[in-house]
Amino acid sequence: MATPAPAAPQRNLSLDAFRGFVMILMMAEVLRLSEVARAYPDSALWRFLAYHQTHVAWAGCSLHDLIQPGFSFLVGAALPYSIASRLAKGATFAPMFAHALWRSFVLIALGIFLRSMHSPQTNFTFEDTLTQIGLGYPFLFLLGFARPLVQWAAFGAILFGYWLAWALWPLPGPGFDWRAVGVPPDWPHHFTGFMAHWNKNANLGAAFDQWFLNLFPRPEPFVANRGGYLTLSFIPTLGTMMLGLAAGRWFRAAAPRVPLRRFWIAAAAGIGSGLALHALGICPVVKRIWTPAWTLFSGGMCFAILAGFAWILDVRGWRRWAFPLTVVGMNSIAAYMMAHLFEDFFRSSFRIHLGQEWARRFGAGLEPLVEGAAILACYWLILYWMYRRKLFLKV
């Protein structure tokens, strides 16, 4: 007698809501809270909101810094559900891996496309969120079929190996020209001592990009990324996706229960170990170069946020409020593309049809917020229209 195929897993509302939360944080950049804060310099509230809508200069973390880790973590968390669904439909490993390779290529291409929008030619750069996920996705897929012990061993090897490679890379000499790599010599965020191995644009990742990115046609030679972002960050980003892979596996294994205890333990372990590595001077918590300490810290934060969503939605059963998040979370690629492609269109359309200063009637200082809120509402309405018609952009 043939063994029946495993039942296809149901969608997980907590993951969809978490994903929607992450995407709304990203789309909400249109609110331009930093401009509002500058208009109201004496307001602690606006300063607080502006801080959490911008990336920190180097070490540390704001809410905005958790967008990319959250998106990457959720790619991993969704994989056990995806694999189970495809196996339930009779798929075999070879075509599934071929699809993973195709998905990787499309994500990389989309990332390059978005980074090239305001360039005179294709801007071959690989630090975009989609590109970073695409570079690591085939390895994540293969690890999705491995035993948990193998997954954790690979996770440890990736983070330790990456840390060791950076730690062994020689520091720049005393005559190093910081200005040549876009960093002021007296930049206050420079590390000293052993932690200097993770200084901006004077590290292993920057040296790799000075070789690798110049293999592609460019208007002028690549010297350094203005924000310090790196191609090689996809390696520790794979670690973030692997933490999500563990979260998805725990979720499925415990169903219909919710493994809250595991999530909170993982959250405490990740946040605590990341901060400890930073405090001990072993490895800093820096999102821009995705240090191993950042992988641990941000992964712990993702576990904590997921635990919060799971407790509210699955344990307490309070679900209605999450519908706006779910609409966005179920169409995350569409939301990502929309945020990068439609902002100027909506802004110019509002100004053409409502007047150049239509949002200023609410106060000059609040103009960016009002205009951004209208654009954000348009994003959501389009996603809601797609949701109602079951139009989901998938790669």
C-alpha positions as YAML, in Angstrom:
chain: A
units: angstrom
residues:
- id: 1
  name: MET
  ca: [0.00, 0.00, 0.00]
- id: 2
  name: ALA
  ca: [1.38, 3.42, -0.96]
- id: 3
  name: THR
  ca: [2.22, 5.78, 1.88]
- id: 4
  name: PRO
  ca: [-0.08, 8.81, 1.77]
- id: 5
  name: ALA
  ca: [1.62, 12.14, 1.14]
- id: 6
  name: PRO
  ca: [1.94, 14.39, 4.18]
- id: 7
  name: ALA
  ca: [-0.78, 16.96, 4.56]
- id: 8
  name: ALA
  ca: [0.08, 20.42, 3.31]
- id: 9
  name: PRO
  ca: [0.72, 22.79, 6.24]
- id: 10
  name: GLN
  ca: [-1.66, 25.64, 6.99]
- id: 11
  name: ARG
  ca: [-0.41, 29.23, 6.79]
- id: 12
  name: ASN
  ca: [0.94, 30.61, 10.03]
- id: 13
  name: LEU
  ca: [-0.78, 33.88, 10.96]
- id: 14
  name: SER
  ca: [2.00, 34.91, 13.34]
- id: 15
  name: LEU
  ca: [4.60, 34.73, 10.57]
- id: 16
  name: ASP
  ca: [2.37, 36.64, 8.14]
- id: 17
  name: ALA
  ca: [1.68, 39.37, 10.71]
- id: 18
  name: PHE
  ca: [5.36, 39.63, 11.66]
- id: 19
  name: ARG
  ca: [6.26, 39.89, 7.97]
- id: 20
  name: GLY
  ca: [3.61, 42.57, 7.47]
- id: 21
  name: PHE
  ca: [4.99, 44.50, 10.44]
- id: 22
  name: VAL
  ca: [8.49, 44.40, 8.95]
- id: 23
  name: MET
  ca: [7.29, 45.50, 5.51]
- id: 24
  name: ILE
  ca: [5.19, 48.35, 6.92]
- id: 25
  name: LEU
  ca: [8.24, 49.59, 8.82]
- id: 26
  name: MET
  ca: [10.11, 49.63, 5.52]
- id: 27
  name: MET
  ca: [7.29, 51.26, 3.53]
- id: 28
  name: ALA
  ca: [6.85, 53.85, 6.31]
- id: 29
  name: GLU
  ca: [10.13, 55.49, 5.27]
- id: 30
  name: VAL
  ca: [7.86, 57.73, 3.18]
- id: 31
  name: LEU
  ca: [6.75, 59.41, 6.43]
- id: 32
  name: ARG
  ca: [10.17, 61.14, 6.57]
- id: 33
  name: LEU
  ca: [10.12, 61.46, 10.35]
- id: 34
  name: SER
  ca: [13.66, 62.88, 10.41]
- id: 35
  name: GLU
  ca: [12.41, 65.96, 8.54]
- id: 36
  name: VAL
  ca: [9.53, 66.33, 10.99]
- id: 37
  name: ALA
  ca: [11.97, 66.05, 13.91]
- id: 38
  name: ARG
  ca: [14.14, 68.81, 12.43]
- id: 39
  name: ALA
  ca: [11.06, 71.03, 12.17]
- id: 40
  name: TYR
  ca: [10.34, 70.42, 15.88]
- id: 41
  name: PRO
  ca: [13.81, 70.32, 17.48]
- id: 42
  name: ASP
  ca: [12.46, 70.63, 21.02]
- id: 43
  name: SER
  ca: [10.17, 67.61, 20.75]
- id: 44
  name: ALA
  ca: [11.56, 64.47, 22.41]
- id: 45
  name: LEU
  ca: [8.76, 62.41, 20.80]
- id: 46
  name: TRP
  ca: [9.70, 63.35, 17.24]
- id: 47
  name: ARG
  ca: [13.41, 62.83, 17.99]
- id: 48
  name: PHE
  ca: [12.61, 59.35, 19.34]
- id: 49
  name: LEU
  ca: [10.48, 58.43, 16.31]
- id: 50
  name: ALA
  ca: [13.08, 59.82, 13.89]
- id: 51
  name: TYR
  ca: [15.86, 57.83, 15.58]
- id: 52
  name: HIS
  ca: [13.95, 54.60, 15.12]
- id: 53
  name: GLN
  ca: [13.27, 55.35, 11.46]
- id: 54
  name: THR
  ca: [16.96, 55.74, 10.60]
- id: 55
  name: HIS
  ca: [19.93, 53.39, 10.68]
- id: 56
  name: VAL
  ca: [22.47, 53.97, 13.43]
- id: 57
  name: ALA
  ca: [25.79, 55.34, 12.19]
- id: 58
  name: TRP
  ca: [27.73, 52.17, 13.03]
- id: 59
  name: ALA
  ca: [27.48, 50.16, 16.26]
- id: 60
  name: GLY
  ca: [24.14, 49.72, 18.00]
- id: 61
  name: CYS
  ca: [20.57, 49.26, 16.86]
- id: 62
  name: SER
  ca: [17.38, 51.15, 16.09]
- id: 63
  name: LEU
  ca: [14.02, 49.70, 15.15]
- id: 64
  name: HIS
  ca: [14.83, 50.53, 11.51]
- id: 65
  name: ASP
  ca: [17.94, 48.38, 11.72]
- id: 66
  name: LEU
  ca: [15.76, 45.34, 12.42]
- id: 67
  name: ILE
  ca: [13.91, 45.50, 9.10]
- id: 68
  name: GLN
  ca: [16.45, 43.58, 7.03]
- id: 69
  name: PRO
  ca: [17.15, 40.96, 9.75]
- id: 70
  name: GLY
  ca: [13.41, 40.51, 10.19]
- id: 71
  name: PHE
  ca: [12.86, 39.97, 6.47]
- id: 72
  name: SER
  ca: [15.80, 37.55, 6.28]
- id: 73
  name: PHE
  ca: [14.71, 35.68, 9.43]
- id: 74
  name: LEU
  ca: [11.21, 35.23, 8.02]
- id: 75
  name: VAL
  ca: [12.56, 33.81, 4.75]
- id: 76
  name: GLY
  ca: [14.10, 31.05, 6.85]
- id: 77
  name: ALA
  ca: [10.98, 30.62, 8.99]
- id: 78
  name: ALA
  ca: [8.81, 30.12, 5.90]
- id: 79
  name: LEU
  ca: [11.06, 27.46, 4.37]
- id: 80
  name: PRO
  ca: [9.89, 24.44, 6.45]
- id: 81
  name: TYR
  ca: [6.30, 25.27, 5.46]
- id: 82
  name: SER
  ca: [7.29, 25.64, 1.80]
- id: 83
  name: ILE
  ca: [9.21, 22.37, 1.73]
- id: 84
  name: ALA
  ca: [6.37, 20.49, 3.45]
- id: 85
  name: SER
  ca: [3.81, 21.96, 1.06]
- id: 86
  name: ARG
  ca: [5.76, 21.00, -2.05]
- id: 87
  name: LEU
  ca: [6.48, 17.49, -0.74]
- id: 88
  name: ALA
  ca: [2.76, 17.06, 0.01]
- id: 89
  name: LYS
  ca: [2.07, 17.85, -3.64]
- id: 90
  name: GLY
  ca: [4.48, 15.13, -4.77]
- id: 91
  name: ALA
  ca: [7.51, 17.27, -5.61]
- id: 92
  name: THR
  ca: [10.96, 15.68, -5.53]
- id: 93
  name: PHE
  ca: [14.29, 17.16, -4.45]
- id: 94
  name: ALA
  ca: [15.80, 17.88, -7.89]
- id: 95
  name: PRO
  ca: [13.05, 20.18, -9.23]
- id: 96
  name: MET
  ca: [12.70, 21.78, -5.82]
- id: 97
  name: PHE
  ca: [16.41, 22.65, -5.74]
- id: 98
  name: ALA
  ca: [16.21, 23.92, -9.32]
- id: 99
  name: HIS
  ca: [13.38, 26.22, -8.20]
- id: 100
  name: ALA
  ca: [15.54, 27.39, -5.28]
- id: 101
  name: LEU
  ca: [18.34, 28.28, -7.71]
- id: 102
  name: TRP
  ca: [15.87, 30.14, -9.93]
- id: 103
  name: ARG
  ca: [14.49, 32.01, -6.93]
- id: 104
  name: SER
  ca: [18.02, 32.94, -5.94]
- id: 105
  name: PHE
  ca: [18.76, 34.32, -9.41]
- id: 106
  name: VAL
  ca: [15.53, 36.35, -9.52]
- id: 107
  name: LEU
  ca: [16.13, 37.86, -6.07]
- id: 108
  name: ILE
  ca: [19.69, 38.84, -7.01]
- id: 109
  name: ALA
  ca: [18.51, 40.33, -10.30]
- id: 110
  name: LEU
  ca: [15.71, 42.29, -8.59]
- id: 111
  name: GLY
  ca: [18.17, 43.69, -6.07]
- id: 112
  name: ILE
  ca: [20.55, 44.84, -8.79]
- id: 113
  name: PHE
  ca: [17.63, 46.31, -10.74]
- id: 114
  name: LEU
  ca: [16.48, 48.37, -7.75]
- id: 115
  name: ARG
  ca: [20.01, 49.62, -7.05]
- id: 116
  name: SER
  ca: [20.35, 50.66, -10.69]
- id: 117
  name: MET
  ca: [17.23, 52.83, -10.87]
- id: 118
  name: HIS
  ca: [19.12, 56.14, -10.67]
- id: 119
  name: SER
  ca: [22.35, 55.01, -12.33]
- id: 120
  name: PRO
  ca: [23.52, 55.72, -15.89]
- id: 121
  name: GLN
  ca: [24.07, 51.98, -16.37]
- id: 122
  name: THR
  ca: [23.54, 48.71, -14.51]
- id: 123
  name: ASN
  ca: [24.87, 49.15, -11.00]
- id: 124
  name: PHE
  ca: [26.35, 45.79, -10.11]
- id: 125
  name: THR
  ca: [26.19, 45.88, -6.35]
- id: 126
  name: PHE
  ca: [25.12, 43.09, -4.03]
- id: 127
  name: GLU
  ca: [24.22, 44.66, -0.69]
- id: 128
  name: ASP
  ca: [20.49, 45.09, -1.33]
- id: 129
  name: THR
  ca: [18.25, 43.04, 0.97]
- id: 130
  name: LEU
  ca: [16.87, 40.93, -1.89]
- id: 131
  name: THR
  ca: [20.33, 40.31, -3.31]
- id: 132
  name: GLN
  ca: [21.75, 39.29, 0.05]
- id: 133
  name: ILE
  ca: [18.92, 36.82, 0.57]
- id: 134
  name: GLY
  ca: [19.30, 35.51, -2.97]
- id: 135
  name: LEU
  ca: [23.02, 34.84, -2.52]
- id: 136
  name: GLY
  ca: [22.41, 32.71, 0.54]
- id: 137
  name: TYR
  ca: [19.12, 31.07, -0.39]
- id: 138
  name: PRO
  ca: [20.46, 27.93, -2.18]
- id: 139
  name: PHE
  ca: [22.55, 27.09, 0.90]
- id: 140
  name: LEU
  ca: [19.56, 27.73, 3.16]
- id: 141
  name: PHE
  ca: [17.44, 25.40, 1.02]
- id: 142
  name: LEU
  ca: [20.00, 22.59, 1.26]
- id: 143
  name: LEU
  ca: [20.24, 23.06, 5.02]
- id: 144
  name: GLY
  ca: [16.44, 22.84, 5.19]
- id: 145
  name: PHE
  ca: [16.80, 19.11, 4.43]
- id: 146
  name: ALA
  ca: [19.53, 18.56, 7.02]
- id: 147
  name: ARG
  ca: [19.07, 17.28, 10.56]
- id: 148
  name: PRO
  ca: [18.82, 19.97, 13.26]
- id: 149
  name: LEU
  ca: [22.25, 19.02, 14.67]
- id: 150
  name: VAL
  ca: [23.81, 19.58, 11.24]
- id: 151
  name: GLN
  ca: [22.01, 22.91, 10.91]
- id: 152
  name: TRP
  ca: [23.30, 24.16, 14.26]
- id: 153
  name: ALA
  ca: [26.82, 22.93, 13.50]
- id: 154
  name: ALA
  ca: [26.72, 24.79, 10.17]
- id: 155
  name: PHE
  ca: [25.41, 27.90, 11.93]
- id: 156
  name: GLY
  ca: [28.29, 27.87, 14.41]
- id: 157
  name: ALA
  ca: [30.87, 27.18, 11.69]
- id: 158
  name: ILE
  ca: [29.59, 30.03, 9.52]
- id: 159
  name: LEU
  ca: [29.69, 32.60, 12.31]
- id: 160
  name: PHE
  ca: [33.01, 31.48, 13.80]
- id: 161
  name: GLY
  ca: [34.71, 31.11, 10.40]
- id: 162
  name: TYR
  ca: [33.51, 34.54, 9.29]
- id: 163
  name: TRP
  ca: [34.63, 36.12, 12.57]
- id: 164
  name: LEU
  ca: [38.05, 34.45, 12.34]
- id: 165
  name: ALA
  ca: [38.61, 35.59, 8.75]
- id: 166
  name: TRP
  ca: [37.96, 39.21, 9.77]
- id: 167
  name: ALA
  ca: [40.04, 38.91, 12.94]
- id: 168
  name: LEU
  ca: [43.04, 37.64, 10.95]
- id: 169
  name: TRP
  ca: [42.77, 40.30, 8.26]
- id: 170
  name: PRO
  ca: [45.58, 42.87, 8.75]
- id: 171
  name: LEU
  ca: [44.66, 46.27, 10.16]
- id: 172
  name: PRO
  ca: [45.39, 49.38, 8.07]
- id: 173
  name: GLY
  ca: [48.73, 51.05, 8.80]
- id: 174
  name: PRO
  ca: [49.23, 54.38, 10.56]
- id: 175
  name: GLY
  ca: [49.32, 56.26, 7.25]
- id: 176
  name: PHE
  ca: [46.01, 54.86, 5.98]
- id: 177
  name: ASP
  ca: [44.08, 57.42, 3.94]
- id: 178
  name: TRP
  ca: [40.62, 57.32, 5.51]
- id: 179
  name: ARG
  ca: [39.26, 60.03, 3.26]
- id: 180
  name: ALA
  ca: [40.04, 57.89, 0.21]
- id: 181
  name: VAL
  ca: [37.44, 55.38, 1.40]
- id: 182
  name: GLY
  ca: [34.86, 58.01, 2.36]
- id: 183
  name: VAL
  ca: [35.48, 58.03, 6.13]
- id: 184
  name: PRO
  ca: [36.63, 61.12, 8.07]
- id: 185
  name: PRO
  ca: [39.90, 60.40, 9.92]
- id: 186
  name: ASP
  ca: [38.33, 61.68, 13.15]
- id: 187
  name: TRP
  ca: [35.06, 59.78, 12.68]
- id: 188
  name: PRO
  ca: [33.76, 59.20, 16.23]
- id: 189
  name: HIS
  ca: [32.59, 55.66, 15.48]
- id: 190
  name: HIS
  ca: [36.06, 54.22, 14.84]
- id: 191
  name: PHE
  ca: [36.94, 51.23, 17.00]
- id: 192
  name: THR
  ca: [40.35, 50.88, 18.60]
- id: 193
  name: GLY
  ca: [42.38, 47.83, 19.54]
- id: 194
  name: PHE
  ca: [41.18, 44.43, 18.40]
- id: 195
  name: MET
  ca: [37.73, 45.76, 17.46]
- id: 196
  name: ALA
  ca: [39.41, 47.92, 14.77]
- id: 197
  name: HIS
  ca: [39.17, 44.88, 12.50]
- id: 198
  name: TRP
  ca: [35.52, 45.91, 12.06]
- id: 199
  name: ASN
  ca: [36.05, 49.58, 11.19]
- id: 200
  name: LYS
  ca: [34.18, 51.13, 8.29]
- id: 201
  name: ASN
  ca: [35.65, 50.54, 4.80]
- id: 202
  name: ALA
  ca: [38.95, 49.26, 6.21]
- id: 203
  name: ASN
  ca: [38.14, 45.59, 6.66]
- id: 204
  name: LEU
  ca: [38.10, 42.23, 4.90]
- id: 205
  name: GLY
  ca: [34.71, 42.82, 3.30]
- id: 206
  name: ALA
  ca: [35.72, 46.20, 1.89]
- id: 207
  name: ALA
  ca: [38.91, 44.70, 0.43]
- id: 208
  name: PHE
  ca: [36.88, 41.93, -1.20]
- id: 209
  name: ASP
  ca: [34.50, 44.44, -2.80]
- id: 210
  name: GLN
  ca: [37.39, 46.56, -4.09]
- id: 211
  name: TRP
  ca: [38.40, 43.47, -6.06]
- id: 212
  name: PHE
  ca: [35.06, 41.80, -6.79]
- id: 213
  name: LEU
  ca: [32.89, 44.78, -7.76]
- id: 214
  name: ASN
  ca: [35.53, 46.08, -10.15]
- id: 215
  name: LEU
  ca: [35.17, 42.88, -12.18]
- id: 216
  name: PHE
  ca: [31.88, 44.33, -13.46]
- id: 217
  name: PRO
  ca: [31.54, 47.27, -15.88]
- id: 218
  name: ARG
  ca: [31.25, 50.54, -13.93]
- id: 219
  name: PRO
  ca: [31.32, 54.25, -14.80]
- id: 220
  name: GLU
  ca: [34.30, 54.59, -12.46]
- id: 221
  name: PRO
  ca: [36.28, 52.17, -10.30]
- id: 222
  name: PHE
  ca: [34.63, 51.07, -7.07]
- id: 223
  name: VAL
  ca: [36.48, 52.27, -3.98]
- id: 224
  name: ALA
  ca: [34.07, 51.99, -1.08]
- id: 225
  name: ASN
  ca: [30.39, 51.88, -0.23]
- id: 226
  name: ARG
  ca: [29.26, 55.15, 1.32]
- id: 227
  name: GLY
  ca: [27.30, 53.36, 4.03]
- id: 228
  name: GLY
  ca: [29.90, 50.66, 4.60]
- id: 229
  name: TYR
  ca: [27.64, 47.87, 3.23]
- id: 230
  name: LEU
  ca: [29.30, 44.76, 1.81]
- id: 231
  name: THR
  ca: [28.75, 41.87, -0.58]
- id: 232
  name: LEU
  ca: [30.15, 39.33, 1.87]
- id: 233
  name: SER
  ca: [27.48, 40.20, 4.42]
- id: 234
  name: PHE
  ca: [25.35, 37.53, 2.74]
- id: 235
  name: ILE
  ca: [27.37, 34.94, 4.67]
- id: 236
  name: PRO
  ca: [26.33, 36.01, 8.19]
- id: 237
  name: THR
  ca: [22.90, 36.93, 6.76]
- id: 238
  name: LEU
  ca: [22.62, 33.23, 5.95]
- id: 239
  name: GLY
  ca: [23.08, 32.72, 9.68]
- id: 240
  name: THR
  ca: [20.08, 34.98, 10.32]
- id: 241
  name: MET
  ca: [18.00, 32.98, 7.86]
- id: 242
  name: MET
  ca: [19.09, 29.78, 9.59]
- id: 243
  name: LEU
  ca: [17.78, 31.12, 12.90]
- id: 244
  name: GLY
  ca: [14.48, 31.69, 11.12]
- id: 245
  name: LEU
  ca: [14.70, 28.15, 9.77]
- id: 246
  name: ALA
  ca: [14.89, 26.88, 13.34]
- id: 247
  name: ALA
  ca: [11.90, 29.03, 14.33]
- id: 248
  name: GLY
  ca: [9.79, 27.65, 11.48]
- id: 249
  name: ARG
  ca: [10.83, 24.09, 12.32]
- id: 250
  name: TRP
  ca: [9.89, 24.58, 15.99]
- id: 251
  name: PHE
  ca: [6.58, 26.12, 15.03]
- id: 252
  name: ARG
  ca: [5.63, 23.19, 12.79]
- id: 253
  name: ALA
  ca: [6.84, 20.53, 15.22]
- id: 254
  name: ALA
  ca: [4.85, 21.98, 18.14]
- id: 255
  name: ALA
  ca: [1.61, 22.64, 16.21]
- id: 256
  name: PRO
  ca: [-1.09, 23.21, 17.30]
- id: 257
  name: ARG
  ca: [0.78, 24.40, 20.40]
- id: 258
  name: VAL
  ca: [3.09, 27.43, 20.26]
- id: 259
  name: PRO
  ca: [6.71, 26.90, 21.39]
- id: 260
  name: LEU
  ca: [6.85, 30.20, 23.29]
- id: 261
  name: ARG
  ca: [9.39, 28.96, 25.82]
- id: 262
  name: ARG
  ca: [11.85, 28.01, 23.08]
- id: 263
  name: PHE
  ca: [11.34, 31.36, 21.38]
- id: 264
  name: TRP
  ca: [12.01, 33.33, 24.56]
- id: 265
  name: ILE
  ca: [15.08, 31.23, 25.42]
- id: 266
  name: ALA
  ca: [16.42, 31.75, 21.89]
- id: 267
  name: ALA
  ca: [15.68, 35.47, 22.17]
- id: 268
  name: ALA
  ca: [17.57, 35.77, 25.46]
- id: 269
  name: ALA
  ca: [20.48, 33.67, 24.19]
- id: 270
  name: GLY
  ca: [20.83, 35.65, 20.96]
- id: 271
  name: ILE
  ca: [20.53, 39.11, 22.48]
- id: 272
  name: GLY
  ca: [22.72, 38.22, 25.46]
- id: 273
  name: SER
  ca: [25.51, 36.59, 23.44]
- id: 274
  name: GLY
  ca: [25.58, 39.38, 20.87]
- id: 275
  name: LEU
  ca: [25.84, 42.08, 23.54]
- id: 276
  name: ALA
  ca: [28.44, 40.05, 25.46]
- id: 277
  name: LEU
  ca: [30.67, 39.73, 22.40]
- id: 278
  name: HIS
  ca: [30.46, 43.49, 21.92]
- id: 279
  name: ALA
  ca: [31.07, 44.34, 25.59]
- id: 280
  name: LEU
  ca: [34.07, 41.98, 25.80]
- id: 281
  name: GLY
  ca: [35.66, 43.53, 22.71]
- id: 282
  name: ILE
  ca: [35.51, 40.27, 20.76]
- id: 283
  name: CYS
  ca: [33.10, 41.32, 17.99]
- id: 284
  name: PRO
  ca: [30.98, 44.48, 17.69]
- id: 285
  name: VAL
  ca: [27.24, 44.65, 17.05]
- id: 286
  name: VAL
  ca: [27.21, 46.40, 13.65]
- id: 287
  name: LYS
  ca: [24.34, 45.93, 11.24]
- id: 288
  name: ARG
  ca: [25.95, 47.65, 8.24]
- id: 289
  name: ILE
  ca: [28.64, 44.97, 7.94]
- id: 290
  name: TRP
  ca: [26.47, 42.24, 9.54]
- id: 291
  name: THR
  ca: [28.98, 41.10, 12.12]
- id: 292
  name: PRO
  ca: [28.49, 37.68, 13.75]
- id: 293
  name: ALA
  ca: [27.56, 39.54, 16.95]
- id: 294
  name: TRP
  ca: [24.88, 41.36, 14.96]
- id: 295
  name: THR
  ca: [23.58, 38.03, 13.62]
- id: 296
  name: LEU
  ca: [23.16, 36.80, 17.18]
- id: 297
  name: PHE
  ca: [21.73, 40.04, 18.59]
- id: 298
  name: SER
  ca: [19.29, 40.74, 15.75]
- id: 299
  name: GLY
  ca: [18.31, 37.08, 15.56]
- id: 300
  name: GLY
  ca: [17.45, 37.22, 19.25]
- id: 301
  name: MET
  ca: [15.37, 40.32, 18.65]
- id: 302
  name: CYS
  ca: [13.53, 38.52, 15.84]
- id: 303
  name: PHE
  ca: [12.76, 35.60, 18.15]
- id: 304
  name: ALA
  ca: [11.43, 38.05, 20.76]
- id: 305
  name: ILE
  ca: [9.18, 39.83, 18.25]
- id: 306
  name: LEU
  ca: [7.92, 36.51, 16.87]
- id: 307
  name: ALA
  ca: [7.19, 35.33, 20.41]
- id: 308
  name: GLY
  ca: [5.19, 38.49, 21.00]
- id: 309
  name: PHE
  ca: [3.13, 38.02, 17.86]
- id: 310
  name: ALA
  ca: [2.61, 34.32, 18.63]
- id: 311
  name: TRP
  ca: [1.46, 35.05, 22.19]
- id: 312
  name: ILE
  ca: [-1.03, 37.72, 21.09]
- id: 313
  name: LEU
  ca: [-2.38, 35.95, 18.02]
- id: 314
  name: ASP
  ca: [-2.10, 32.24, 18.80]
- id: 315
  name: VAL
  ca: [-2.21, 32.03, 22.59]
- id: 316
  name: ARG
  ca: [-4.55, 34.89, 23.44]
- id: 317
  name: GLY
  ca: [-6.48, 34.61, 20.18]
- id: 318
  name: TRP
  ca: [-6.56, 38.38, 19.53]
- id: 319
  name: ARG
  ca: [-6.45, 38.28, 15.74]
- id: 320
  name: ARG
  ca: [-8.70, 40.93, 14.19]
- id: 321
  name: TRP
  ca: [-6.24, 43.79, 14.77]
- id: 322
  name: ALA
  ca: [-3.58, 41.95, 12.72]
- id: 323
  name: PHE
  ca: [-5.56, 41.98, 9.46]
- id: 324
  name: PRO
  ca: [-3.84, 45.12, 8.04]
- id: 325
  name: LEU
  ca: [-0.46, 43.47, 8.75]
- id: 326
  name: THR
  ca: [-1.52, 40.19, 7.18]
- id: 327
  name: VAL
  ca: [-2.59, 41.92, 3.97]
- id: 328
  name: VAL
  ca: [0.96, 43.25, 3.60]
- id: 329
  name: GLY
  ca: [2.74, 40.18, 4.95]
- id: 330
  name: MET
  ca: [1.14, 37.82, 2.45]
- id: 331
  name: ASN
  ca: [2.47, 39.94, -0.44]
- id: 332
  name: SER
  ca: [5.89, 40.94, 0.85]
- id: 333
  name: ILE
  ca: [7.71, 40.96, -2.50]
- id: 334
  name: ALA
  ca: [5.02, 43.17, -4.01]
- id: 335
  name: ALA
  ca: [5.25, 45.49, -0.98]
- id: 336
  name: TYR
  ca: [9.04, 45.65, -1.28]
- id: 337
  name: MET
  ca: [8.95, 46.51, -4.98]
- id: 338
  name: MET
  ca: [6.13, 49.00, -4.49]
- id: 339
  name: ALA
  ca: [8.06, 50.91, -1.84]
- id: 340
  name: HIS
  ca: [11.01, 51.27, -4.19]
- id: 341
  name: LEU
  ca: [9.14, 52.00, -7.41]
- id: 342
  name: PHE
  ca: [5.92, 53.89, -6.63]
- id: 343
  name: GLU
  ca: [6.88, 56.63, -4.16]
- id: 344
  name: ASP
  ca: [7.76, 59.31, -6.72]
- id: 345
  name: PHE
  ca: [4.69, 58.46, -8.79]
- id: 346
  name: PHE
  ca: [2.28, 58.96, -5.90]
- id: 347
  name: ARG
  ca: [4.05, 62.05, -4.59]
- id: 348
  name: SER
  ca: [3.96, 63.78, -7.97]
- id: 349
  name: SER
  ca: [0.35, 62.69, -8.59]
- id: 350
  name: PHE
  ca: [-0.82, 64.20, -5.30]
- id: 351
  name: ARG
  ca: [0.97, 67.46, -6.05]
- id: 352
  name: ILE
  ca: [-0.36, 67.64, -9.61]
- id: 353
  name: HIS
  ca: [-3.99, 67.03, -8.67]
- id: 354
  name: LEU
  ca: [-4.17, 68.53, -5.16]
- id: 355
  name: GLY
  ca: [-1.67, 71.35, -5.48]
- id: 356
  name: GLN
  ca: [2.05, 71.62, -4.83]
- id: 357
  name: GLU
  ca: [1.53, 72.46, -1.16]
- id: 358
  name: TRP
  ca: [-1.61, 70.42, -0.45]
- id: 359
  name: ALA
  ca: [-0.08, 68.73, 2.61]
- id: 360
  name: ARG
  ca: [1.18, 72.01, 4.08]
- id: 361
  name: ARG
  ca: [-2.30, 73.05, 5.19]
- id: 362
  name: PHE
  ca: [-1.72, 70.78, 8.20]
- id: 363
  name: GLY
  ca: [1.39, 72.76, 9.12]
- id: 364
  name: ALA
  ca: [4.73, 73.15, 7.33]
- id: 365
  name: GLY
  ca: [6.51, 70.94, 9.86]
- id: 366
  name: LEU
  ca: [4.04, 68.10, 9.39]
- id: 367
  name: GLU
  ca: [3.99, 68.29, 5.59]
- id: 368
  name: PRO
  ca: [6.37, 65.31, 5.07]
- id: 369
  name: LEU
  ca: [4.34, 63.20, 7.50]
- id: 370
  name: VAL
  ca: [0.96, 64.00, 5.92]
- id: 371
  name: GLU
  ca: [2.20, 63.44, 2.40]
- id: 372
  name: GLY
  ca: [3.94, 60.22, 3.42]
- id: 373
  name: ALA
  ca: [0.84, 58.93, 5.22]
- id: 374
  name: ALA
  ca: [-1.19, 59.42, 2.03]
- id: 375
  name: ILE
  ca: [1.40, 57.52, 0.00]
- id: 376
  name: LEU
  ca: [1.53, 54.73, 2.59]
- id: 377
  name: ALA
  ca: [-2.27, 54.45, 2.49]
- id: 378
  name: CYS
  ca: [-2.11, 54.04, -1.29]
- id: 379
  name: TYR
  ca: [0.45, 51.25, -0.92]
- id: 380
  name: TRP
  ca: [-1.83, 49.41, 1.50]
- id: 381
  name: LEU
  ca: [-4.94, 49.87, -0.63]
- id: 382
  name: ILE
  ca: [-3.19, 48.35, -3.63]
- id: 383
  name: LEU
  ca: [-2.04, 45.42, -1.52]
- id: 384
  name: TYR
  ca: [-5.57, 45.04, -0.14]
- id: 385
  name: TRP
  ca: [-6.96, 44.99, -3.70]
- id: 386
  name: MET
  ca: [-4.43, 42.27, -4.55]
- id: 387
  name: TYR
  ca: [-5.33, 40.36, -1.38]
- id: 388
  name: ARG
  ca: [-9.04, 40.40, -2.18]
- id: 389
  name: ARG
  ca: [-8.34, 39.03, -5.64]
- id: 390
  name: LYS
  ca: [-5.78, 36.51, -4.40]
- id: 391
  name: LEU
  ca: [-3.02, 38.13, -6.45]
- id: 392
  name: PHE
  ca: [0.21, 37.27, -4.66]
- id: 393
  name: LEU
  ca: [3.59, 38.08, -6.20]
- id: 394
  name: LYS
  ca: [5.85, 35.08, -5.63]
- id: 395
  name: VAL
  ca: [9.35, 34.28, -6.74]
...
